Amino acid sequence: MDKPFLRQASEDNTILFLGNKVSVLVSGEETEGRYATILTEERKGFEPPPHIHKKEDETFFVLEGQITYYIDDTVIHATPGTYVFAPKGIKHTFKVNTETAKVLLTVYPSGFEQFINEVGEPIPQQLPPAPDGPPSPEAIKTLTSIAAKYGIEMK
C-alpha cells in the first residue's frame, strides 16, 4: 500500500453475498489488516438479520437509493451522500427502502471481507428474486456458524 492504485468493481472481485452484488475493492491483505473497502449493490428483501460485529467498526456511505439503518436504539434514514458509522459491539441492521441501493462499506480493521468471500458465490446469469419469507432454519444455522468464525453474532 505504499503506491497509488486504482480499483473498480469487476468480475474478478464481485460475488453474490446473501442475494446482493458485493465487490471487495480493497482487502485487508492489501492494507496490512487496517481496513477493507467494499462496494455493495443492495436489493430490497435481502437485508441482513440484526447482528453484532465483535471485531470491526463499519462505515456506510450511501451512493444511490435510500436505506434505513437501525444501530442499537438509533434510526438513521440515509439518502445519497449520507455517511453512517456503526461501532463494533452494537447490534445493527438496515432496510433498503428503494428497489436497489449502492453503498460503499468500509470495515476497520479488515476481516469482514473474508466472511463475505466464504459465504458468497459467483454471480449467476440472473439474480435471485426477493425471498417470500425468512431464510430456512438450515440457512440460518449455516450463516450463524460461519459468522461466528469472524466475530459476528446474529441476533
LONU-692791 format. One record per atom (N, C-alpha, C): residue in one letter; x, y, z; residue number from 1; atom name. Coordinates in nm, 3 decimals, decimal comma. Each point is the difference from the previous one (the first is absolute). Example, Ala and Ser with C-alpha at 12.3 -4.5 7.8 and 13.67 -1.06 7.14 Angstrom:
{'A' {1,319 -0,569 0,780} 1 'N'}
{'A' {-0,089 0,119 0,000} 1 'CA'}
{'A' {0,090 0,120 0,000} 1 'C'}
{'S' {-0,035 0,105 -0,072} 2 'N'}
{'S' {0,082 0,119 0,006} 2 'CA'}
{'S' {-0,077 0,109 0,073} 2 'C'}
This chain:
{'M' {0,082 -0,120 0,000} 1 'N'}
{'M' {-0,082 0,120 0,000} 1 'CA'}
{'M' {0,086 0,126 0,000} 1 'C'}
{'D' {0,121 -0,009 -0,047} 2 'N'}
{'D' {0,083 0,120 -0,001} 2 'CA'}
{'D' {0,002 0,066 -0,138} 2 'C'}
{'K' {-0,089 -0,045 -0,090} 3 'N'}
{'K' {-0,009 0,059 -0,133} 3 'CA'}
{'K' {-0,146 0,027 -0,033} 3 'C'}
{'P' {-0,026 0,104 -0,077} 4 'N'}
{'P' {-0,138 0,026 -0,041} 4 'CA'}
{'P' {-0,053 -0,116 -0,083} 4 'C'}
{'F' {-0,131 -0,020 0,003} 5 'N'}
{'F' {-0,060 -0,105 -0,082} 5 'CA'}
{'F' {-0,143 0,039 -0,035} 5 'C'}
{'L' {-0,056 -0,073 -0,095} 6 'N'}
{'L' {-0,137 0,023 -0,046} 6 'CA'}
{'L' {-0,078 -0,128 0,018} 6 'C'}
{'R' {-0,123 0,010 0,048} 7 'N'}
{'R' {-0,087 -0,117 0,016} 7 'CA'}
{'R' {-0,138 0,034 -0,049} 7 'C'}
{'Q' {-0,067 -0,098 -0,056} 8 'N'}
{'Q' {-0,142 0,011 -0,031} 8 'CA'}
{'Q' {-0,060 -0,138 0,000} 8 'C'}
{'A' {-0,130 -0,006 0,007} 9 'N'}
{'A' {-0,069 -0,129 0,000} 9 'CA'}
{'A' {0,027 -0,069 -0,134} 9 'C'}
{'S' {0,026 -0,132 0,009} 10 'N'}
{'S' {0,025 -0,079 -0,120} 10 'CA'}
{'S' {-0,045 -0,144 0,025} 10 'C'}
{'E' {0,003 -0,082 -0,102} 11 'N'}
{'E' {-0,035 -0,141 0,018} 11 'CA'}
{'E' {0,095 -0,068 0,098} 11 'C'}
{'D' {0,124 0,047 0,006} 12 'N'}
{'D' {0,100 -0,062 0,086} 12 'CA'}
{'D' {-0,023 0,024 0,149} 12 'C'}
{'N' {-0,066 0,110 0,035} 13 'N'}
{'N' {-0,015 0,032 0,143} 13 'CA'}
{'N' {-0,146 0,010 0,044} 13 'C'}
{'T' {-0,094 -0,046 -0,083} 14 'N'}
{'T' {-0,142 0,013 0,031} 14 'CA'}
{'T' {-0,063 -0,138 0,015} 14 'C'}
{'I' {-0,078 -0,015 0,109} 15 'N'}
{'I' {-0,070 -0,127 0,027} 15 'CA'}
{'I' {-0,143 0,031 0,045} 15 'C'}
{'L' {-0,079 -0,104 0,011} 16 'N'}
{'L' {-0,135 0,010 0,055} 16 'CA'}
{'L' {0,011 -0,033 0,148} 16 'C'}
{'F' {-0,035 0,094 0,086} 17 'N'}
{'F' {0,009 -0,018 0,145} 17 'CA'}
{'F' {-0,138 0,024 0,060} 17 'C'}
{'L' {-0,064 -0,107 0,046} 18 'N'}
{'L' {-0,132 0,007 0,060} 18 'CA'}
{'L' {-0,100 0,071 -0,092} 18 'C'}
{'G' {0,010 -0,027 -0,131} 19 'N'}
{'G' {-0,094 0,054 -0,097} 19 'CA'}
{'G' {0,037 0,134 -0,059} 19 'C'}
{'N' {0,112 0,058 0,042} 20 'N'}
{'N' {0,044 0,131 -0,048} 20 'CA'}
{'N' {0,135 -0,010 -0,070} 20 'C'}
{'K' {0,021 0,088 -0,098} 21 'N'}
{'K' {0,129 0,005 -0,067} 21 'CA'}
{'K' {0,098 0,077 0,089} 21 'C'}
{'V' {0,115 -0,061 0,025} 22 'N'}
{'V' {0,099 0,059 0,090} 22 'CA'}
{'V' {0,137 -0,008 -0,067} 22 'C'}
{'S' {0,069 0,114 -0,005} 23 'N'}
{'S' {0,133 0,007 -0,060} 23 'CA'}
{'S' {0,101 0,040 0,108} 23 'C'}
{'V' {0,096 -0,087 0,029} 24 'N'}
{'V' {0,106 0,034 0,095} 24 'CA'}
{'V' {0,102 0,082 -0,076} 24 'C'}
{'L' {-0,001 0,131 0,024} 25 'N'}
{'L' {0,090 0,090 -0,072} 25 'CA'}
{'L' {0,140 -0,001 0,058} 25 'C'}
{'V' {0,008 -0,002 0,134} 26 'N'}
{'V' {0,129 -0,003 0,069} 26 'CA'}
{'V' {-0,012 -0,099 0,114} 26 'C'}
{'S' {0,087 -0,099 0,003} 27 'N'}
{'S' {-0,005 -0,102 0,105} 27 'CA'}
{'S' {0,103 0,029 0,110} 27 'C'}
{'G' {-0,019 -0,066 0,112} 28 'N'}
{'G' {0,094 0,014 0,110} 28 'CA'}
{'G' {0,140 -0,046 -0,034} 28 'C'}
{'E' {0,011 -0,095 -0,093} 29 'N'}
{'E' {0,133 -0,043 -0,044} 29 'CA'}
{'E' {0,078 0,116 -0,060} 29 'C'}
{'E' {-0,072 0,093 -0,060} 30 'N'}
{'E' {0,065 0,114 -0,065} 30 'CA'}
{'E' {0,025 0,117 0,095} 30 'C'}
{'T' {-0,062 -0,001 0,117} 31 'N'}
{'T' {0,013 0,111 0,094} 31 'CA'}
{'T' {0,066 -0,041 0,131} 31 'C'}
{'E' {0,062 -0,116 -0,001} 32 'N'}
{'E' {0,061 -0,055 0,122} 32 'CA'}
{'E' {-0,103 -0,012 0,112} 32 'C'}
{'G' {-0,126 -0,030 -0,040} 33 'N'}
{'G' {-0,106 -0,023 0,097} 33 'CA'}
{'G' {-0,065 0,124 0,055} 33 'C'}
{'R' {0,041 0,118 -0,043} 34 'N'}
{'R' {-0,055 0,124 0,056} 34 'CA'}
{'R' {-0,146 0,021 -0,036} 34 'C'}
{'Y' {-0,037 -0,029 -0,124} 35 'N'}
{'Y' {-0,138 0,021 -0,043} 35 'CA'}
{'Y' {-0,026 -0,079 -0,128} 35 'C'}
{'A' {-0,126 -0,009 -0,038} 36 'N'}
{'A' {-0,043 -0,055 -0,129} 36 'CA'}
{'A' {-0,113 0,089 -0,049} 36 'C'}
{'T' {-0,006 0,020 -0,131} 37 'N'}
{'T' {-0,105 0,082 -0,061} 37 'CA'}
{'T' {-0,077 -0,084 -0,100} 37 'C'}
{'I' {-0,132 0,006 0,010} 38 'N'}
{'I' {-0,088 -0,089 -0,077} 38 'CA'}
{'I' {-0,112 0,083 -0,061} 38 'C'}
{'L' {-0,028 -0,022 -0,128} 39 'N'}
{'L' {-0,112 0,064 -0,068} 39 'CA'}
{'L' {-0,115 -0,099 0,000} 39 'C'}
{'T' {-0,115 0,040 0,053} 40 'N'}
{'T' {-0,115 -0,090 0,004} 40 'CA'}
{'T' {-0,113 0,056 -0,085} 40 'C'}
{'E' {-0,067 -0,089 -0,071} 41 'N'}
{'E' {-0,121 0,034 -0,073} 41 'CA'}
{'E' {-0,113 -0,075 0,069} 41 'C'}
{'E' {-0,065 0,070 0,092} 42 'N'}
{'E' {-0,103 -0,059 0,086} 42 'CA'}
{'E' {-0,133 -0,005 -0,074} 42 'C'}
{'R' {-0,080 -0,103 0,031} 43 'N'}
{'R' {-0,134 -0,012 -0,058} 43 'CA'}
{'R' {-0,101 -0,017 0,112} 43 'C'}
{'K' {-0,115 0,064 -0,018} 44 'N'}
{'K' {-0,108 -0,011 0,098} 44 'CA'}
{'K' {-0,035 -0,148 0,018} 44 'C'}
{'G' {-0,012 -0,044 0,126} 45 'N'}
{'G' {-0,034 -0,138 0,030} 45 'CA'}
{'G' {0,120 -0,087 0,033} 45 'C'}
{'F' {0,122 0,052 -0,019} 46 'N'}
{'F' {0,120 -0,078 0,029} 46 'CA'}
{'F' {0,083 0,062 0,113} 46 'C'}
{'E' {-0,067 0,067 0,092} 47 'N'}
{'E' {0,069 0,064 0,111} 47 'CA'}
{'E' {0,048 -0,104 0,100} 47 'C'}
{'P' {0,107 0,029 0,075} 48 'N'}
{'P' {0,050 -0,097 0,098} 48 'CA'}
{'P' {-0,086 -0,001 0,126} 48 'C'}
{'P' {0,002 -0,111 0,073} 49 'N'}
{'P' {-0,067 0,000 0,130} 49 'CA'}
{'P' {0,078 0,089 0,096} 49 'C'}
{'P' {-0,062 0,045 0,108} 50 'N'}
{'P' {0,076 0,076 0,100} 50 'CA'}
{'P' {0,122 -0,081 0,044} 50 'C'}
{'H' {0,113 0,070 0,014} 51 'N'}
{'H' {0,124 -0,069 0,034} 51 'CA'}
{'H' {0,097 0,096 0,068} 51 'C'}
{'I' {0,104 -0,058 0,060} 52 'N'}
{'I' {0,103 0,077 0,070} 52 'CA'}
{'I' {0,136 -0,041 -0,054} 52 'C'}
{'H' {0,079 0,098 -0,041} 53 'N'}
{'H' {0,139 -0,026 -0,036} 53 'CA'}
{'H' {0,083 0,018 0,127} 53 'C'}
{'K' {0,069 -0,104 0,039} 54 'N'}
{'K' {0,081 0,008 0,122} 54 'CA'}
{'K' {0,140 0,051 -0,028} 54 'C'}
{'K' {0,042 -0,002 -0,128} 55 'N'}
{'K' {0,138 0,035 -0,033} 55 'CA'}
{'K' {0,017 0,133 -0,071} 55 'C'}
{'E' {-0,100 0,041 -0,080} 56 'N'}
{'E' {0,024 0,117 -0,085} 56 'CA'}
{'E' {-0,112 0,103 0,007} 56 'C'}
{'D' {0,040 0,126 -0,013} 57 'N'}
{'D' {-0,093 0,110 -0,022} 57 'CA'}
{'D' {-0,035 -0,001 -0,148} 57 'C'}
{'E' {-0,119 0,052 -0,034} 58 'N'}
{'E' {-0,042 0,010 -0,139} 58 'CA'}
{'E' {-0,042 0,143 -0,031} 58 'C'}
{'T' {0,028 0,042 -0,122} 59 'N'}
{'T' {-0,055 0,125 -0,049} 59 'CA'}
{'T' {-0,073 -0,030 -0,131} 59 'C'}
{'F' {-0,108 0,070 -0,022} 60 'N'}
{'F' {-0,081 -0,015 -0,120} 60 'CA'}
{'F' {-0,015 0,137 -0,064} 60 'C'}
{'F' {0,037 0,012 -0,126} 61 'N'}
{'F' {-0,021 0,124 -0,074} 61 'CA'}
{'F' {-0,097 -0,031 -0,112} 61 'C'}
{'V' {-0,120 0,056 0,009} 62 'N'}
{'V' {-0,105 -0,030 -0,097} 62 'CA'}
{'V' {0,027 0,079 -0,128} 62 'C'}
{'L' {0,013 -0,074 -0,110} 63 'N'}
{'L' {0,024 0,061 -0,131} 63 'CA'}
{'L' {-0,130 0,017 -0,079} 63 'C'}
{'E' {-0,087 -0,101 0,009} 64 'N'}
{'E' {-0,128 0,002 -0,072} 64 'CA'}
{'E' {-0,106 -0,065 0,087} 64 'C'}
{'G' {-0,125 0,043 -0,017} 65 'N'}
{'G' {-0,111 -0,062 0,071} 65 'CA'}
{'G' {-0,021 0,058 0,139} 65 'C'}
{'Q' {-0,091 -0,064 0,073} 66 'N'}
{'Q' {-0,033 0,043 0,136} 66 'CA'}
{'Q' {-0,002 -0,122 0,091} 66 'C'}
{'I' {0,063 0,013 0,114} 67 'N'}
{'I' {0,013 -0,110 0,096} 67 'CA'}
{'I' {-0,028 0,054 0,140} 67 'C'}
{'T' {-0,070 -0,078 0,081} 68 'N'}
{'T' {-0,016 0,033 0,141} 68 'CA'}
{'T' {0,091 -0,093 0,079} 68 'C'}
{'Y' {0,091 0,060 0,077} 69 'N'}
{'Y' {0,092 -0,076 0,085} 69 'CA'}
{'Y' {-0,055 0,000 0,142} 69 'C'}
{'Y' {0,007 -0,115 0,064} 70 'N'}
{'Y' {-0,042 -0,018 0,138} 70 'CA'}
{'Y' {0,125 -0,041 0,078} 70 'C'}
{'I' {0,056 0,094 0,075} 71 'N'}
{'I' {0,123 -0,024 0,074} 71 'CA'}
{'I' {-0,031 0,022 0,147} 71 'C'}
{'D' {-0,011 -0,112 0,073} 72 'N'}
{'D' {-0,046 0,002 0,139} 72 'CA'}
{'D' {-0,136 0,070 0,002} 72 'C'}
{'D' {-0,014 0,109 0,072} 73 'N'}
{'D' {-0,127 0,071 0,007} 73 'CA'}
{'D' {-0,008 0,118 -0,097} 73 'C'}
{'T' {0,100 0,015 -0,084} 74 'N'}
{'T' {0,005 0,111 -0,095} 74 'CA'}
{'T' {-0,053 -0,044 -0,135} 74 'C'}
{'V' {-0,089 0,080 -0,057} 75 'N'}
{'V' {-0,055 -0,025 -0,133} 75 'CA'}
{'V' {0,049 0,112 -0,092} 75 'C'}
{'I' {0,065 -0,037 -0,110} 76 'N'}
{'I' {0,055 0,098 -0,093} 76 'CA'}
{'I' {-0,060 -0,024 -0,138} 76 'C'}
{'H' {-0,068 0,102 -0,054} 77 'N'}
{'H' {-0,056 -0,007 -0,134} 77 'CA'}
{'H' {0,105 0,059 -0,095} 77 'C'}
{'A' {0,066 -0,088 -0,075} 78 'N'}
{'A' {0,113 0,040 -0,082} 78 'CA'}
{'A' {-0,039 0,013 -0,147} 78 'C'}
{'T' {0,044 0,108 -0,061} 79 'N'}
{'T' {-0,019 0,026 -0,142} 79 'CA'}
{'T' {0,139 0,020 -0,061} 79 'C'}
{'P' {0,012 0,012 -0,132} 80 'N'}
{'P' {0,132 0,017 -0,060} 80 'CA'}
{'P' {0,078 0,114 0,066} 80 'C'}
{'G' {0,124 -0,029 0,033} 81 'N'}
{'G' {0,086 0,096 0,067} 81 'CA'}
{'G' {0,005 -0,015 0,151} 81 'C'}
{'T' {-0,080 -0,091 0,056} 82 'N'}
{'T' {-0,003 -0,022 0,145} 82 'CA'}
{'T' {0,110 -0,097 0,040} 82 'C'}
{'Y' {0,072 0,035 0,105} 83 'N'}
{'Y' {0,107 -0,083 0,056} 83 'CA'}
{'Y' {-0,048 -0,049 0,137} 83 'C'}
{'V' {0,005 -0,132 0,021} 84 'N'}
{'V' {-0,050 -0,059 0,124} 84 'CA'}
{'V' {0,112 -0,080 0,066} 84 'C'}
{'F' {0,014 0,015 0,130} 85 'N'}
{'F' {0,101 -0,075 0,077} 85 'CA'}
{'F' {-0,071 -0,098 0,092} 85 'C'}
{'A' {0,041 -0,127 -0,007} 86 'N'}
{'A' {-0,053 -0,104 0,089} 86 'CA'}
{'A' {0,118 -0,058 0,079} 86 'C'}
{'P' {0,013 0,036 0,126} 87 'N'}
{'P' {0,112 -0,049 0,079} 87 'CA'}
{'P' {-0,011 -0,149 0,031} 87 'C'}
{'K' {0,114 -0,063 0,014} 88 'N'}
{'K' {0,000 -0,141 0,037} 88 'CA'}
{'K' {-0,068 -0,017 0,136} 88 'C'}
{'G' {-0,055 -0,120 0,020} 89 'N'}
{'G' {-0,062 -0,031 0,128} 89 'CA'}
{'G' {-0,144 0,046 0,014} 89 'C'}
{'I' {-0,055 0,064 -0,104} 90 'N'}
{'I' {-0,137 0,051 0,007} 90 'CA'}
{'I' {-0,086 -0,068 -0,107} 90 'C'}
{'K' {-0,117 -0,047 0,041} 91 'N'}
{'K' {-0,091 -0,067 -0,093} 91 'CA'}
{'K' {-0,048 0,098 -0,105} 91 'C'}
{'H' {-0,001 -0,048 -0,126} 92 'N'}
{'H' {-0,048 0,085 -0,108} 92 'CA'}
{'H' {-0,053 -0,082 -0,116} 92 'C'}
{'T' {-0,076 0,065 -0,085} 93 'N'}
{'T' {-0,050 -0,055 -0,125} 93 'CA'}
{'T' {-0,042 0,119 -0,085} 93 'C'}
{'F' {-0,058 -0,028 -0,115} 94 'N'}
{'F' {-0,052 0,108 -0,083} 94 'CA'}
{'F' {-0,112 -0,053 -0,088} 94 'C'}
{'K' {-0,077 0,094 -0,056} 95 'N'}
{'K' {-0,109 -0,033 -0,091} 95 'CA'}
{'K' {0,015 0,087 -0,123} 95 'C'}
{'V' {0,002 -0,062 -0,118} 96 'N'}
{'V' {0,007 0,073 -0,125} 96 'CA'}
{'V' {-0,141 0,049 -0,033} 96 'C'}
{'N' {-0,017 0,131 -0,015} 97 'N'}
{'N' {-0,131 0,060 -0,023} 97 'CA'}
{'N' {-0,033 0,018 -0,148} 97 'C'}
{'T' {0,101 -0,002 -0,085} 98 'N'}
{'T' {-0,019 0,008 -0,144} 98 'CA'}
{'T' {0,025 -0,140 -0,055} 98 'C'}
{'E' {-0,030 -0,023 -0,125} 99 'N'}
{'E' {0,021 -0,135 -0,056} 99 'CA'}
{'E' {0,145 -0,043 0,012} 99 'C'}
{'T' {0,092 0,094 -0,021} 100 'N'}
{'T' {0,143 -0,028 0,013} 100 'CA'}
{'T' {0,068 0,118 0,068} 100 'C'}
{'A' {0,118 -0,025 0,049} 101 'N'}
{'A' {0,084 0,104 0,058} 101 'CA'}
{'A' {0,145 -0,040 -0,021} 101 'C'}
{'K' {0,085 0,099 -0,012} 102 'N'}
{'K' {0,143 -0,026 -0,015} 102 'CA'}
{'K' {0,071 0,068 0,117} 102 'C'}
{'V' {0,087 -0,078 0,068} 103 'N'}
{'V' {0,065 0,049 0,122} 103 'CA'}
{'V' {0,148 -0,035 -0,004} 103 'C'}
{'L' {0,083 0,095 0,042} 104 'N'}
{'L' {0,141 -0,026 0,019} 104 'CA'}
{'L' {0,020 -0,030 0,149} 104 'C'}
{'L' {0,040 -0,122 0,029} 105 'N'}
{'L' {0,015 -0,050 0,137} 105 'CA'}
{'L' {0,149 -0,012 0,031} 105 'C'}
{'T' {0,041 0,051 0,115} 106 'N'}
{'T' {0,137 -0,017 0,045} 106 'CA'}
{'T' {-0,003 -0,059 0,140} 106 'C'}
{'V' {0,086 -0,099 0,024} 107 'N'}
{'V' {0,011 -0,062 0,132} 107 'CA'}
{'V' {0,140 0,024 0,054} 107 'C'}
{'Y' {0,009 0,028 0,132} 108 'N'}
{'Y' {0,127 0,028 0,069} 108 'CA'}
{'Y' {0,006 -0,085 0,126} 108 'C'}
{'P' {0,093 -0,090 0,018} 109 'N'}
{'P' {0,097 -0,049 -0,099} 109 'CA'}
{'P' {-0,068 -0,091 -0,102} 109 'C'}
{'S' {0,079 -0,051 -0,090} 110 'N'}
{'S' {-0,055 -0,090 -0,103} 110 'CA'}
{'S' {-0,037 -0,135 0,062} 110 'C'}
{'G' {-0,058 -0,084 -0,082} 111 'N'}
{'G' {-0,039 -0,135 0,044} 111 'CA'}
{'G' {-0,139 -0,036 -0,049} 111 'C'}
{'F' {-0,089 0,099 -0,002} 112 'N'}
{'F' {-0,137 -0,025 -0,045} 112 'CA'}
{'F' {-0,003 -0,046 -0,145} 112 'C'}
{'E' {0,093 0,048 -0,080} 113 'N'}
{'E' {0,004 -0,041 -0,141} 113 'CA'}
{'E' {0,030 -0,150 -0,014} 113 'C'}
{'Q' {0,066 -0,059 0,097} 114 'N'}
{'Q' {0,025 -0,145 -0,004} 114 'CA'}
{'Q' {-0,131 -0,075 0,023} 114 'C'}
{'F' {-0,084 0,052 0,089} 115 'N'}
{'F' {-0,133 -0,057 0,022} 115 'CA'}
{'F' {-0,081 0,009 -0,130} 115 'C'}
{'I' {0,002 0,115 -0,064} 116 'N'}
{'I' {-0,070 0,019 -0,127} 116 'CA'}
{'I' {0,045 -0,104 -0,102} 116 'C'}
{'N' {0,130 -0,018 -0,011} 117 'N'}
{'N' {0,053 -0,095 -0,098} 117 'CA'}
{'N' {-0,037 -0,144 0,034} 117 'C'}
{'E' {-0,006 -0,035 0,128} 118 'N'}
{'E' {-0,036 -0,136 0,037} 118 'CA'}
{'E' {-0,148 -0,029 -0,024} 118 'C'}
{'V' {-0,086 0,095 0,030} 119 'N'}
{'V' {-0,144 -0,020 -0,016} 119 'CA'}
{'V' {-0,044 0,024 -0,145} 119 'C'}
{'G' {0,071 0,086 -0,070} 120 'N'}
{'G' {-0,039 0,040 -0,134} 120 'CA'}
{'G' {0,013 -0,111 -0,103} 120 'C'}
{'E' {-0,056 0,027 -0,117} 121 'N'}
{'E' {0,004 -0,095 -0,111} 121 'CA'}
{'E' {0,011 0,080 -0,129} 121 'C'}
{'P' {0,038 -0,064 -0,110} 122 'N'}
{'P' {0,011 0,073 -0,127} 122 'CA'}
{'P' {-0,134 0,064 -0,038} 122 'C'}
{'I' {0,008 0,110 -0,070} 123 'N'}
{'I' {-0,120 0,070 -0,046} 123 'CA'}
{'I' {-0,069 -0,086 -0,107} 123 'C'}
{'P' {-0,129 -0,033 0,021} 124 'N'}
{'P' {-0,070 -0,079 -0,102} 124 'CA'}
{'P' {-0,042 0,087 -0,119} 124 'C'}
{'Q' {-0,041 -0,062 -0,107} 125 'N'}
{'Q' {-0,047 0,075 -0,117} 125 'CA'}
{'Q' {-0,117 0,090 0,037} 125 'C'}
{'Q' {-0,088 -0,051 0,085} 126 'N'}
{'Q' {-0,115 0,077 0,044} 126 'CA'}
{'Q' {-0,001 0,001 0,153} 126 'C'}
{'L' {-0,014 0,119 0,058} 127 'N'}
{'L' {-0,003 0,010 0,146} 127 'CA'}
{'L' {-0,127 -0,065 0,054} 127 'C'}
{'P' {0,009 -0,061 0,119} 128 'N'}
{'P' {-0,118 -0,065 0,057} 128 'CA'}
{'P' {-0,108 0,101 0,036} 128 'C'}
{'P' {-0,127 -0,042 -0,005} 129 'N'}
{'P' {-0,108 0,090 0,041} 129 'CA'}
{'P' {0,004 0,020 0,152} 129 'C'}
{'A' {-0,063 0,106 0,045} 130 'N'}
{'A' {-0,008 0,027 0,144} 130 'CA'}
{'A' {-0,068 -0,118 0,069} 130 'C'}
{'P' {0,044 -0,035 0,119} 131 'N'}
{'P' {-0,060 -0,114 0,071} 131 'CA'}
{'P' {-0,143 0,029 0,041} 131 'C'}
{'D' {-0,080 -0,108 0,007} 132 'N'}
{'D' {-0,140 0,012 0,044} 132 'CA'}
{'D' {-0,010 0,014 0,151} 132 'C'}
{'G' {0,098 -0,051 0,072} 133 'N'}
{'G' {-0,004 0,002 0,145} 133 'CA'}
{'G' {0,142 -0,009 0,054} 133 'C'}
{'P' {0,011 -0,027 0,127} 134 'N'}
{'P' {0,133 -0,009 0,062} 134 'CA'}
{'P' {0,077 -0,121 -0,053} 134 'C'}
{'P' {0,133 0,003 0,016} 135 'N'}
{'P' {0,081 -0,115 -0,042} 135 'CA'}
{'P' {-0,040 -0,126 0,078} 135 'C'}
{'S' {0,031 -0,114 -0,058} 136 'N'}
{'S' {-0,029 -0,127 0,066} 136 'CA'}
{'S' {0,085 -0,016 0,125} 136 'C'}
{'P' {-0,043 -0,083 0,095} 137 'N'}
{'P' {0,082 -0,024 0,119} 137 'CA'}
{'P' {0,140 -0,051 -0,035} 137 'C'}
{'E' {0,011 -0,082 -0,105} 138 'N'}
{'E' {0,130 -0,051 -0,041} 138 'CA'}
{'E' {0,090 0,113 -0,050} 138 'C'}
{'A' {-0,058 0,091 -0,080} 139 'N'}
{'A' {0,078 0,113 -0,052} 139 'CA'}
{'A' {0,045 0,091 0,114} 139 'C'}
{'I' {-0,088 0,023 0,097} 140 'N'}
{'I' {0,035 0,083 0,115} 140 'CA'}
{'I' {0,111 -0,066 0,081} 140 'C'}
{'K' {-0,009 -0,129 0,020} 141 'N'}
{'K' {0,102 -0,073 0,077} 141 'CA'}
{'K' {0,136 0,009 -0,070} 141 'C'}
{'T' {0,002 -0,018 -0,131} 142 'N'}
{'T' {0,126 0,009 -0,075} 142 'CA'}
{'T' {0,058 0,140 0,008} 142 'C'}
{'L' {-0,083 0,101 -0,025} 143 'N'}
{'L' {0,047 0,138 0,005} 143 'CA'}
{'L' {0,050 0,037 0,139} 143 'C'}
{'T' {-0,073 -0,039 0,103} 144 'N'}
{'T' {0,040 0,029 0,138} 144 'CA'}
{'T' {0,132 -0,066 0,034} 144 'C'}
{'S' {0,020 -0,122 -0,045} 145 'N'}
{'S' {0,124 -0,073 0,027} 145 'CA'}
{'S' {0,119 0,066 -0,068} 145 'C'}
{'I' {-0,016 0,035 -0,126} 146 'N'}
{'I' {0,110 0,065 -0,073} 146 'CA'}
{'I' {0,026 0,139 0,059} 146 'C'}
{'A' {-0,106 0,075 0,030} 147 'N'}
{'A' {0,015 0,134 0,056} 147 'CA'}
{'A' {0,080 -0,003 0,131} 147 'C'}
{'A' {-0,026 -0,100 0,083} 148 'N'}
{'A' {0,069 -0,010 0,130} 148 'CA'}
{'A' {0,151 -0,012 -0,017} 148 'C'}
{'K' {0,044 -0,065 -0,107} 149 'N'}
{'K' {0,144 -0,012 -0,027} 149 'CA'}
{'K' {0,066 0,136 -0,020} 149 'C'}
{'Y' {-0,081 0,098 -0,043} 150 'N'}
{'Y' {0,052 0,133 -0,030} 150 'CA'}
{'Y' {-0,041 0,104 0,105} 150 'C'}
{'G' {-0,046 -0,046 0,115} 151 'N'}
{'G' {-0,034 0,090 0,108} 151 'CA'}
{'G' {-0,129 0,077 -0,024} 151 'C'}
{'I' {-0,093 -0,061 -0,076} 152 'N'}
{'I' {-0,129 0,062 -0,026} 152 'CA'}
{'I' {-0,108 -0,085 0,066} 152 'C'}
{'E' {-0,078 0,063 0,084} 153 'N'}
{'E' {-0,105 -0,071 0,073} 153 'CA'}
{'E' {-0,136 0,039 -0,056} 153 'C'}
{'M' {-0,073 -0,096 -0,053} 154 'N'}
{'M' {-0,133 0,025 -0,052} 154 'CA'}
{'M' {-0,098 0,011 0,116} 154 'C'}
{'K' {-0,090 0,094 -0,005} 155 'N'}
{'K' {-0,097 0,022 0,109} 155 'CA'}
{'K' {-0,136 -0,036 -0,049} 155 'C'}
